[in-house]
Amino acid sequence: MARILDLAVITGILLGIGSVLISYFGNPVNSGICISCFLENLAGSLQLHDELRMSYIRPELIGFILGAFLVAVKTRRFKVTGGSSPIIRFFLGFFIIVGCAVFIGCPIKMIIRLAAGDLTAVAAVLGMMFGVWLGAKHIKAGVFLDREKNLPKINGYIVPALAILLLVFIIMEPAFIKEGRTGPAALHAPVLLSLALGLIIGGFAQRSGLCITGGFRNFFLFKETTLLSGVIAFFVTALVVSFATRQFNFGLNGQPASHLSHGWTFLAMVLVGLASVIIDGCPFRQIIKAGQGDIDAGITTLGMLAGAALVISWSMRSTSAGPEFAGKIAVLCGLIFCQIVIINYRTAGKRV
């Protein structure tokens, strides 16, 4: 247990240092590492949406997947499993990105923003914690998705192979891959630095199992603090590095990539927290699990990619002026979907 605790804290420290420094070297401010933003960028680069300003293959994503894959293979933890409610996981992944887009950031970016002094992230933290608490209550009531089963290893190699293909696209720069020259897509650290950072964090995250929502879930369920210690280490480290690099800006107004619609921020992150508990992992954890052979996480990742494309194409997101109307409706639909899943699996559990 002590070794796992140490790994979680080390992973949190690496995430805190890396997420702030990668902004210092070129990534968007307060958004050094953000899984939802990265997926929106990836969707644009693959022409899944037409917003060129949001189109860029983020090497960090590739690094997370391959880092987790290489460490899992090296430590013989590469276990290929799947088959647990795949279509439900796909849509929960979709709605998680909807929630992230309305807040403007995933749980990792939420912590980065808070550590940089962005007080608009407070509502997000409260919303995510409430969503995780709700999910934990349903787990205690016996709500679980179907049990996964072992699958042939070929299934587990597909997501890492796709990550390698994306790396080839970065190197070869084929004409069908789009890269924005203005806006968020133009803000990025050097490719090798981003890739190296992703590989290191991905490897440590695979060993430690660090998960933002998982840390709070375990605390609410068992008063267990191993993963939560990693989350706290992440926040404290990011806070220190933000001060050290002069990126700390305390306040509500004028924060980068933020808005003041705190009620919708709260609801959006309730959705993210609740859905993440149902599928056992925040967006970052889903990426890591997909790299280590979890096919269910791979399906969720594809759902998140679909969500990343449609939140742009269908305007289901927020701007600095606040959430778009379609984004508000999508958040409510996501919360309803989560409740329908919970009710049905609670009923199924009672029948068993």
Secondary structure, 3 states (H helix, E strand, C coil): CHHHHHHHHHHHHHHHHHHHHHHHCCCCCCCCCCHHHHHHHHHHHCCCCCCHHHCCCCHHHHHHHHHHHHHHHHCCCCCCEECCCHHHHHHHHHHHHHHHHHHCCCHHHHHHHHHCCECCHHHHHHHHHHHHHHHHHHHHCCCCCCCCEECCCHHHHHHHHHHHHHHHHHHHCCCCCCCCCCHHHHCCCCHHHHHHHHHHHHHHHHHHCCCHHHHHHHHHHHCCCHHHHHHHHHHHHHHHHHHHCCCCCCECCCCCCCCCCHHHHHHHHHHHHHHHHHCCCCHHHHHHHHHCCEHHHHHHHHHHHHHHHHHHHCCCCEECCEECHHHHHHHHHHHHHHHHHHHHHHHHHHHC
